Each structure stands twice: as C-alpha cells, then as structure tokens.
Amino acid sequence: MTAIILSLMVVERGDVLVVSVFGADEYRVETPVLDDCTAFFPLVGTLEVCGMNMDELSDTLSKLLKPYYDLPVIVSVKNVQPLGVMVLGEVQKPGMVPYVKGMTLADALTMAGALPTADVARITLNGKGVDLKVSNPRLKPGDRIVVPKSLWASAREFLPVAMSALSLGILVYNTFIKK
C-alpha cells in the first residue's frame, strides 16, 4: 500500500529528489526541484518535473539514461513540501493555511482573514503581482502569498511622526529665524 502511495506522489516545487540507478552505485543524485519546476540530472540535463509522479519520472529518466545505464531508475522524494499555502502580511492569521484541492487565491485570503489595512491591488503570488479584479488563480501546495499593507494605512502610521517634525520645524522657524 505504501509503495503505491509513494509511486503516485506528485513532484512539487521545493521537493528534493533522490535518483539512483539500480545496480550502479556511482549514479546516486540528490537534486532540488526549483521554483520554475525544473531539476538538474547529471548526464541528462535540466527537466521540467512538477506534476509528474514517481513512476513517470523514473520511466522518463530510464529512457534518457539508457545510453549510459540500461538499468531501472529509482526516484524518491527526500523531503516533501507541506500540504499548505503560506499567507504572509496584512492578514489576521499569517502563516500556513491548509491546502484544499482546487482552492483559489481568494479562498486562501478568506482562510487567513485579510485585514482592512491590506492592499489587495498589490498582492503577490510566488513573487509575481496578481490582480484579483482580473483573475483568481488556483493555488498549489507550497505557494506563497504576500499581502502588503495599503499605502494609506502606511501613511496613517507615518503621519503623526511627519506632523511632529513639521510642528517642530515651524516652531524653530517662528522662534529663531523669523525674528
């Protein structure tokens, strides 16, 4: 049962893949899956691997390594990404929210509780801007959402400091310079 579950496991960004050729101890590789969903394999090069299960990736690597090793390739995942989505910034509950298949950006924001001080026009998903008025993208486990503070909310925090400095400047001007 466990072997079936592991073979159906899908590769995601951030996973570390362990690849070995059965019977060839010299070919054992640990390689990370990068943010662009690629991983580098010696003798093969860079492959896009996200979305492939272990069996599919093993078959693909076996075919590509066949000129060097005519032996089965075994692929496993050293560390599995958490089954959640990270929501940071202006939300009530920053941190990991559980991933639910088919969830969207708006779903994650609802689960994290977006605050009124949030600037929804400047939200980023995995470092790229997202306009919720135009699209509500589906999420994947391991996605990272950053909700910045609105410029107005930031200005309201800065305004008392600016007003104090301005008042001090006026006082200095009226007291020492205007005479």
C-alpha positions in Angstrom: 0.0 0.0 0.0 2.8 2.5 0.9 4.7 1.8 -2.3 1.5 2.5 -4.3 1.0 5.8 -2.5 4.7 6.8 -2.9 4.6 6.0 -6.7 1.5 8.2 -7.1 3.1 11.1 -5.2 3.4 14.1 -7.5 6.6 16.2 -7.7 6.2 19.8 -6.5 8.5 22.9 -6.2 10.9 22.6 -3.3 11.0 18.8 -3.2 14.4 17.2 -3.1 14.5 14.2 -5.4 16.8 11.2 -4.8 17.6 9.4 -8.0 19.6 6.2 -8.3 20.2 3.6 -11.0 19.6 0.1 -9.7 22.9 -1.7 -9.5 25.0 1.3 -10.4 26.2 2.8 -7.1 28.1 5.6 -8.8 24.8 7.2 -10.0 23.1 8.5 -6.9 21.9 12.1 -7.1 20.0 14.4 -4.8 18.6 17.3 -6.7 16.1 20.1 -5.6 13.1 21.0 -7.7 13.4 24.7 -8.3 10.7 27.4 -8.4 10.5 27.1 -12.2 9.6 23.4 -11.7 12.9 22.1 -13.1 15.5 19.8 -11.7 19.0 19.0 -12.9 20.2 15.4 -13.5 23.8 14.5 -14.5 24.1 13.0 -18.0 20.5 14.2 -18.7 20.4 17.9 -18.0 17.5 20.0 -16.8 14.0 18.6 -16.9 10.6 20.1 -16.0 9.4 17.7 -13.4 6.4 19.3 -11.5 3.2 17.3 -11.8 5.0 14.0 -12.6 4.5 11.1 -10.3 7.5 8.9 -9.2 6.7 6.2 -11.8 6.5 8.7 -14.6 9.8 10.4 -13.6 11.5 7.0 -13.2 10.4 6.0 -16.7 11.5 9.3 -18.2 14.9 9.1 -16.6 15.3 5.4 -17.5 14.8 6.3 -21.2 17.2 9.3 -21.1 19.9 7.4 -19.2 19.6 4.3 -21.4 22.7 5.2 -23.4 24.7 5.2 -20.2 22.8 2.7 -17.9 20.5 0.1 -19.2 19.1 -0.5 -15.7 16.0 0.7 -13.9 16.0 4.2 -12.3 14.6 4.6 -8.8 13.2 8.0 -7.8 12.1 9.0 -4.3 11.4 12.3 -2.5 13.7 13.1 0.4 11.6 15.9 1.8 8.0 16.5 0.9 6.6 20.0 0.8 4.0 20.8 3.4 0.4 20.4 2.1 -0.4 24.1 2.7 -0.1 27.6 1.3 1.9 30.3 3.1 0.0 33.6 3.6 2.0 36.5 5.0 1.5 40.2 5.6 -1.7 42.0 6.4 -3.9 39.1 7.5 -5.4 38.1 10.8 -3.7 34.7 10.9 -0.4 34.9 9.0 1.3 31.6 8.3 0.4 28.2 6.7 -3.2 27.6 5.7 -4.2 24.1 4.8 -4.3 23.3 1.1 -7.6 22.1 -0.3 -7.6 20.8 -3.9 -8.9 23.4 -6.3 -8.5 26.3 -3.8 -8.0 29.8 -5.2 -6.1 32.8 -4.0 -9.4 34.3 -2.7 -10.0 31.1 -0.7 -6.6 31.4 0.9 -7.1 35.0 1.8 -10.5 34.2 3.3 -9.0 31.5 5.4 -6.2 33.8 6.6 -8.6 36.7 7.2 -7.5 39.6 5.1 -7.4 42.9 7.1 -8.9 46.2 6.1 -5.4 47.7 6.0 -4.4 45.2 3.3 -3.7 46.5 -0.2 -5.3 43.8 -2.4 -4.2 45.5 -5.5 -0.5 44.7 -4.7 -0.8 41.1 -3.6 1.9 38.8 -4.8 1.7 35.0 -5.5 5.2 33.4 -5.6 6.8 36.8 -6.1 4.5 37.9 -9.0 1.8 40.5 -8.8 -1.8 39.3 -9.0 -4.8 41.5 -9.8 -7.8 39.9 -8.1 -10.2 42.0 -10.1 -9.0 40.3 -13.3 -8.1 36.7 -12.1 -8.4 34.4 -9.1 -5.7 31.8 -9.7 -5.9 28.3 -8.5 -3.2 27.5 -5.9 -0.8 24.6 -5.5 0.7 23.3 -2.3 3.7 25.4 -1.3 2.5 28.6 -2.9 3.5 31.8 -1.1 1.1 34.8 -0.9 2.2 38.2 0.4 -0.4 40.7 1.3 1.1 44.2 1.7 -0.2 47.0 3.8 -2.0 49.6 1.9 -0.2 52.9 1.2 -3.0 54.8 3.1 -2.5 52.6 6.2 1.2 53.1 6.0 0.7 56.9 5.6 -1.6 57.0 8.6 1.1 55.4 10.7 3.7 57.8 9.4 1.5 61.0 9.5 1.9 61.7 13.3 5.7 61.5 13.0 5.6 63.8 10.0 3.3 66.2 11.7 5.5 66.3 14.8 8.6 67.1 12.6 6.6 69.8 10.8 5.4 71.4 14.0 9.0 71.4 15.4 10.2 73.0 12.1 7.5 75.7 12.3 8.4 76.4 16.0 12.1 76.7 15.2 11.3 79.0 12.2 9.0 81.2 14.2 11.3 81.4 17.2 14.7 81.8 15.7 14.6 82.6 12.0 11.5 84.8 11.5 12.6 87.5 14.1 
